[in-house]
Amino acid sequence: MTPGPDEIKTQEQEGPEREPFLSRWSRRKEEALRSPSEPAPERTADPEAPAPELPPLDTLTPESDYRAFFHPKVNEDVRRAALKKLFSDPHFNVMDGLDVYIDDYSKSEPIPAAMLASLRQAQNILGWAKEDEEKRAQDKQQQEASTQALEQPASQSAPEPGVQANAPVVAPALPDGSGGQVQS
């Protein structure tokens, strides 16, 4: 619960031991800005000191002391070679298992058919696919029947009563949208 303005004034009047947090923080920040801060002492190697004696690179292990390689008088190439030796240890080459970008997600493995059939949602999808197959088969049969009816010669079919023999015949519309053309 946040104290109200009256409670804050009461707390401020009680003394510095009961000073509100924000007031104390603000006061200390102001004090820090007014007084110059002392810089931390720098630890630098004496440039006049001789270069330290370095162990051979072949004998270095991950437990070796590498501090001597960071002396200013040590050649940069020797320093890099020592660090390369250190970081070539398999301990540093372990891939983090939590890294989300290490797998190739562009190649997916399909779900096996047996597992897919056992999933409830997949059963609905497979049911829709089965219905679509049945509907396509029916449409194909209707299309074949209508094309067979159109291909029959006019002499085999007798004209219907009330229809002139020379009148154009209009074919029924096919499911693919290509029907309904006038044939003579």
C-alpha beads as a LAMMPS data file, in Angstrom:
LAMMPS data file: protein, C-alpha beads

184 atoms
183 bonds

1 atom types
1 bond types

-500.0 500.0 xlo xhi
-500.0 500.0 ylo yhi
-500.0 500.0 zlo zhi

Masses

1 110.0

Atoms # bond

1 1 1 0.000 0.000 0.000
2 1 1 1.411 3.379 -1.010
3 1 1 1.674 5.945 1.804
4 1 1 -0.212 9.182 1.316
5 1 1 1.371 12.683 1.376
6 1 1 0.576 13.178 5.072
7 1 1 2.253 9.909 6.018
8 1 1 5.382 10.823 4.026
9 1 1 5.666 14.184 5.838
10 1 1 5.268 12.413 9.184
11 1 1 7.989 9.906 8.274
12 1 1 10.332 12.705 7.143
13 1 1 9.885 14.516 10.454
14 1 1 10.691 11.402 12.492
15 1 1 14.374 11.495 11.541
16 1 1 16.868 10.041 9.085
17 1 1 16.459 6.487 10.411
18 1 1 12.847 6.475 9.173
19 1 1 13.489 8.448 5.982
20 1 1 11.349 7.269 3.018
21 1 1 13.144 5.314 0.364
22 1 1 12.730 7.807 -2.503
23 1 1 13.822 10.749 -0.376
24 1 1 16.894 8.861 0.845
25 1 1 17.720 7.763 -2.721
26 1 1 17.379 11.321 -4.044
27 1 1 19.520 12.744 -1.218
28 1 1 22.291 10.172 -1.750
29 1 1 22.250 10.755 -5.499
30 1 1 22.706 14.503 -4.959
31 1 1 25.581 13.859 -2.543
32 1 1 27.277 11.544 -5.033
33 1 1 27.053 14.182 -7.769
34 1 1 28.564 16.882 -5.533
35 1 1 31.549 14.865 -4.313
36 1 1 34.086 13.685 -6.900
37 1 1 34.442 9.954 -7.051
38 1 1 37.822 8.348 -6.614
39 1 1 38.865 6.337 -9.650
40 1 1 39.732 2.718 -9.048
41 1 1 43.476 2.122 -9.012
42 1 1 44.623 0.763 -12.347
43 1 1 46.683 -2.366 -12.297
44 1 1 49.175 -2.012 -15.084
45 1 1 52.337 -3.927 -15.589
46 1 1 55.547 -1.974 -15.336
47 1 1 56.633 -1.357 -18.948
48 1 1 60.264 -1.321 -17.860
49 1 1 60.018 -4.735 -16.247
50 1 1 61.348 -7.614 -18.323
51 1 1 58.889 -9.821 -20.161
52 1 1 57.835 -12.819 -18.080
53 1 1 59.184 -16.232 -18.923
54 1 1 56.461 -18.043 -20.870
55 1 1 55.889 -21.782 -20.853
56 1 1 55.998 -23.565 -24.237
57 1 1 52.642 -23.517 -26.021
58 1 1 52.655 -27.308 -26.397
59 1 1 52.625 -27.811 -22.624
60 1 1 49.623 -25.533 -21.941
61 1 1 46.463 -27.115 -20.544
62 1 1 43.146 -25.553 -19.519
63 1 1 44.427 -25.535 -15.913
64 1 1 47.604 -23.572 -16.843
65 1 1 48.105 -19.965 -15.765
66 1 1 47.622 -17.711 -18.808
67 1 1 48.155 -14.369 -17.037
68 1 1 51.796 -14.115 -18.168
69 1 1 50.632 -14.042 -21.806
70 1 1 48.830 -10.744 -21.162
71 1 1 51.973 -8.816 -20.236
72 1 1 52.482 -5.746 -22.513
73 1 1 55.857 -6.998 -23.711
74 1 1 54.456 -10.324 -24.948
75 1 1 54.048 -10.441 -28.708
76 1 1 50.423 -10.343 -29.920
77 1 1 50.909 -13.473 -32.040
78 1 1 52.151 -15.477 -29.038
79 1 1 49.185 -14.234 -26.966
80 1 1 46.728 -15.282 -29.678
81 1 1 48.383 -18.687 -30.033
82 1 1 48.072 -19.269 -26.274
83 1 1 44.391 -18.286 -26.296
84 1 1 43.783 -20.472 -29.332
85 1 1 45.324 -23.377 -27.442
86 1 1 43.128 -22.635 -24.415
87 1 1 39.869 -22.401 -26.352
88 1 1 40.586 -25.468 -28.490
89 1 1 39.811 -27.575 -25.418
90 1 1 36.552 -29.557 -25.889
91 1 1 35.251 -28.022 -22.666
92 1 1 34.736 -24.734 -24.517
93 1 1 33.266 -26.371 -27.630
94 1 1 30.142 -27.822 -26.028
95 1 1 27.012 -26.632 -27.809
96 1 1 24.338 -25.243 -25.543
97 1 1 21.289 -27.489 -25.716
98 1 1 19.002 -24.499 -25.169
99 1 1 20.156 -22.754 -28.341
100 1 1 17.048 -22.615 -30.533
101 1 1 18.912 -21.962 -33.767
102 1 1 21.097 -25.089 -33.854
103 1 1 18.583 -27.352 -35.611
104 1 1 17.592 -27.287 -39.252
105 1 1 13.851 -26.727 -39.121
106 1 1 13.483 -26.428 -42.895
107 1 1 13.455 -30.218 -43.287
108 1 1 10.454 -31.678 -41.555
109 1 1 9.702 -35.351 -41.136
110 1 1 6.149 -36.325 -42.025
111 1 1 3.979 -37.890 -39.358
112 1 1 3.669 -41.655 -39.921
113 1 1 0.292 -42.704 -41.337
114 1 1 -0.477 -44.959 -38.345
115 1 1 0.043 -42.077 -35.912
116 1 1 -1.875 -39.666 -38.131
117 1 1 -4.870 -42.033 -38.237
118 1 1 -4.938 -42.202 -34.432
119 1 1 -5.226 -38.442 -33.978
120 1 1 -8.794 -37.195 -33.576
121 1 1 -8.324 -34.069 -35.667
122 1 1 -6.594 -36.127 -38.328
123 1 1 -9.598 -38.453 -38.440
124 1 1 -11.783 -35.459 -39.280
125 1 1 -9.344 -34.353 -41.965
126 1 1 -9.168 -37.874 -43.394
127 1 1 -12.977 -38.020 -43.339
128 1 1 -13.151 -34.792 -45.349
129 1 1 -10.616 -36.172 -47.794
130 1 1 -12.675 -39.363 -48.196
131 1 1 -15.842 -37.324 -48.805
132 1 1 -13.976 -35.240 -51.385
133 1 1 -12.800 -38.402 -53.179
134 1 1 -16.348 -39.767 -53.304
135 1 1 -17.680 -36.466 -54.619
136 1 1 -14.972 -36.303 -57.292
137 1 1 -15.792 -39.876 -58.355
138 1 1 -19.507 -38.999 -58.642
139 1 1 -18.735 -35.844 -60.602
140 1 1 -16.503 -37.814 -62.947
141 1 1 -19.249 -40.417 -63.543
142 1 1 -21.778 -37.663 -64.272
143 1 1 -19.358 -35.987 -66.655
144 1 1 -18.682 -39.256 -68.494
145 1 1 -22.422 -39.971 -68.760
146 1 1 -23.135 -36.510 -70.152
147 1 1 -20.275 -36.715 -72.682
148 1 1 -21.508 -40.149 -73.808
149 1 1 -24.996 -38.738 -74.266
150 1 1 -23.584 -35.909 -76.373
151 1 1 -21.430 -38.214 -78.472
152 1 1 -24.348 -40.438 -79.548
153 1 1 -25.257 -39.744 -83.172
154 1 1 -28.480 -37.864 -83.787
155 1 1 -29.824 -40.741 -85.932
156 1 1 -29.862 -43.157 -82.986
157 1 1 -31.955 -40.936 -80.814
158 1 1 -35.443 -40.093 -81.963
159 1 1 -36.478 -36.490 -81.619
160 1 1 -38.855 -35.779 -78.809
161 1 1 -42.434 -34.940 -79.744
162 1 1 -42.909 -31.237 -80.229
163 1 1 -39.237 -30.644 -81.033
164 1 1 -38.199 -29.871 -84.563
165 1 1 -35.664 -32.223 -86.089
166 1 1 -33.358 -29.426 -87.279
167 1 1 -33.477 -27.394 -84.046
168 1 1 -30.121 -26.885 -82.308
169 1 1 -29.525 -29.057 -79.268
170 1 1 -28.098 -27.447 -76.155
171 1 1 -25.861 -29.718 -74.094
172 1 1 -26.263 -29.745 -70.308
173 1 1 -23.702 -27.841 -68.272
174 1 1 -20.772 -29.971 -67.161
175 1 1 -19.243 -29.721 -63.674
176 1 1 -16.020 -28.277 -65.099
177 1 1 -17.986 -25.413 -66.671
178 1 1 -17.424 -26.431 -70.301
179 1 1 -21.009 -27.512 -71.090
180 1 1 -23.984 -25.619 -72.424
181 1 1 -22.630 -25.111 -75.926
182 1 1 -24.892 -25.290 -78.943
183 1 1 -24.331 -28.288 -81.206
184 1 1 -25.912 -28.788 -84.593

Bonds

1 1 1 2
2 1 2 3
3 1 3 4
4 1 4 5
5 1 5 6
6 1 6 7
7 1 7 8
8 1 8 9
9 1 9 10
10 1 10 11
11 1 11 12
12 1 12 13
13 1 13 14
14 1 14 15
15 1 15 16
16 1 16 17
17 1 17 18
18 1 18 19
19 1 19 20
20 1 20 21
21 1 21 22
22 1 22 23
23 1 23 24
24 1 24 25
25 1 25 26
26 1 26 27
27 1 27 28
28 1 28 29
29 1 29 30
30 1 30 31
31 1 31 32
32 1 32 33
33 1 33 34
34 1 34 35
35 1 35 36
36 1 36 37
37 1 37 38
38 1 38 39
39 1 39 40
40 1 40 41
41 1 41 42
42 1 42 43
43 1 43 44
44 1 44 45
45 1 45 46
46 1 46 47
47 1 47 48
48 1 48 49
49 1 49 50
50 1 50 51
51 1 51 52
52 1 52 53
53 1 53 54
54 1 54 55
55 1 55 56
56 1 56 57
57 1 57 58
58 1 58 59
59 1 59 60
60 1 60 61
61 1 61 62
62 1 62 63
63 1 63 64
64 1 64 65
65 1 65 66
66 1 66 67
67 1 67 68
68 1 68 69
69 1 69 70
70 1 70 71
71 1 71 72
72 1 72 73
73 1 73 74
74 1 74 75
75 1 75 76
76 1 76 77
77 1 77 78
78 1 78 79
79 1 79 80
80 1 80 81
81 1 81 82
82 1 82 83
83 1 83 84
84 1 84 85
85 1 85 86
86 1 86 87
87 1 87 88
88 1 88 89
89 1 89 90
90 1 90 91
91 1 91 92
92 1 92 93
93 1 93 94
94 1 94 95
95 1 95 96
96 1 96 97
97 1 97 98
98 1 98 99
99 1 99 100
100 1 100 101
101 1 101 102
102 1 102 103
103 1 103 104
104 1 104 105
105 1 105 106
106 1 106 107
107 1 107 108
108 1 108 109
109 1 109 110
110 1 110 111
111 1 111 112
112 1 112 113
113 1 113 114
114 1 114 115
115 1 115 116
116 1 116 117
117 1 117 118
118 1 118 119
119 1 119 120
120 1 120 121
121 1 121 122
122 1 122 123
123 1 123 124
124 1 124 125
125 1 125 126
126 1 126 127
127 1 127 128
128 1 128 129
129 1 129 130
130 1 130 131
131 1 131 132
132 1 132 133
133 1 133 134
134 1 134 135
135 1 135 136
136 1 136 137
137 1 137 138
138 1 138 139
139 1 139 140
140 1 140 141
141 1 141 142
142 1 142 143
143 1 143 144
144 1 144 145
145 1 145 146
146 1 146 147
147 1 147 148
148 1 148 149
149 1 149 150
150 1 150 151
151 1 151 152
152 1 152 153
153 1 153 154
154 1 154 155
155 1 155 156
156 1 156 157
157 1 157 158
158 1 158 159
159 1 159 160
160 1 160 161
161 1 161 162
162 1 162 163
163 1 163 164
164 1 164 165
165 1 165 166
166 1 166 167
167 1 167 168
168 1 168 169
169 1 169 170
170 1 170 171
171 1 171 172
172 1 172 173
173 1 173 174
174 1 174 175
175 1 175 176
176 1 176 177
177 1 177 178
178 1 178 179
179 1 179 180
180 1 180 181
181 1 181 182
182 1 182 183
183 1 183 184
